[in-house]
Amino acid sequence: MFSSKQLTEDQITTIKSWAADGAQLSEIQKKITEEFKISVTYMDTRFAILDLEIELVEEKKDEPAPKVVAMPVPSGKVTVTMDSIAVPGAMVSGTVEFSDGETAVWKLDQTGRPSLDLANPDYEPTQEDIMEFQTQLRALIQSAGL
């Protein structure tokens, strides 16, 4: 069985540089076997990395920004958009900007119940803005085929 105590200081320094350069466990295992001529399993490599307190650099995955579908605003007062990826716990979600510039996040849950999370909790949209929001939201959901 392999132990990190079998490694020399130079080998440890080399392994640390591999990890700093972005090598993952399987690559480090392969390099230990090839360059140091030490037969080591994946689990032994993992334990050695832990024993030596080496942090592996995780590859950053670029996640595409969610696309926003905008509905043309007939009245010029209220703007409703739908997220391409719904917020957790919602079937669909998006944002609304009311005629006075106040914003909110809207969502429909799995049962179709709507909710509105206002950026300013003390704000109350006008009845006209609510009606326009509902009209645009209905049209936006229908145009998305939902």
N, C-alpha and C positions, 0 to 999 in steps of 0.2 A: 504494500500500500504506500502511496506517495504522501509526503508531508512537505509543507512549505519550508521546513527546517533543513531540508536536503539542498535547498538552493543557496548559491553563493550570493554575496552582496551585488556583484556585477550582474548576475542573472536576474535578481530582484529589480535592479535598476532598469534592465532591459525590458522586463515585463511591464514595469510601470510606464516606460516610454511607449510600448505597444498600446497600452490602454489609453494613454493620453492622446495617441494618434487616432483613436477611434476603433481599435480592434475589439471585437466582441469575444465572448468566451470560447466559441468554437475555433476562432482564428488563433487565439492565444494558446489553446490546447495543441493545435497543429504546429505552431511555431516552437513550443516547448519540446515537442517530440522531434521535430526536424533539426532545430538548431542546438538544443542542449542534449539530444539523444537520451531523453528521459521519457519512458512510456508512462503516460498519464491519461486517466479517464476524464470525461467531461465533468463529473461530480468532483473528482480530485482537484481539477482546475478551479472549479467554483469555490471549493473550500479554501484553496490556496489564496485566491483573490480576496476572500473574506478575511483570512488570517493576516494577510499582508496589508489589509485596509486599503485596497486599491479600488478606486471608483471608476467604473466603466462609463465612458461617454456615450450617452444614448443619442442615436441619430434623430435629429429633429425632422419631423415630417411636416411639410407644408400642407396645411389644410386649406382648401379653397374657401374663400369668404362666401357666406350664404348669399345666394342671388335673391334680389328683392323684385317682386313683380308689382309694378305701379299701375294703378287704375287712373285713367284720365279723370280729372275733376271737373264735372260739368258746372258746378256752381262757383268754383274758384275759392271756396271757403274751407272745405274739409278735404284732407288727403288721407287715403287709406292704402296701405301696402300689405302684401302677404309675404311672409318668410318662405324661402324655398325649403328650409328645414324647420319644422315646428319646434317650439320650446318644449322641454320635457313635461310630460303629462298632458299635452295638448294634441288634438288631431290636426289642427291648423292654428297658426298664429300670425301676428303681424303688428303693425303700428298704425296709429291714427294721429294726425295733427289737426286740431280743431281750428276754427276760424280766427281765434284770438292767439294762436301760436302754442297753446298748451298741448302736450303730447301724452299718449297713453299706449300701453301694450295691450292688445286684445288677443283672446284665444277662445277656441271652442274645444271643450274636453271631448272625451271618447263617446259621451252620450249626447253631444250636441249642445250642451249648456254653454252659453257665452259668459265671458268674464272680461272685465276692463280694469287694468291696473294703471291708475293715473300716476304720472310723474309727480304731481303735486296732489297729495291726498286731500287737501282742503278745496280743491277745484271742483266745480260742478259745471259741466258743459251745458250750453243752452239747449232747450227742447228742439230748436231748429237744427242745431249741430248734431244732436243725437239722431234725429230723423234722417239727416243727410248721411251720417255714418252708417246707419242701418241699411239704407238704400244702396250705398256704394259697396258695403260688405257683402250684401246678398248678390250683387252683380259680379263682384270679384270672385266669390266662391263658385258661382255658376259658370263663369268664364274659365275657371281652373278645372271644371269638370268634377267638382266634389259634391 
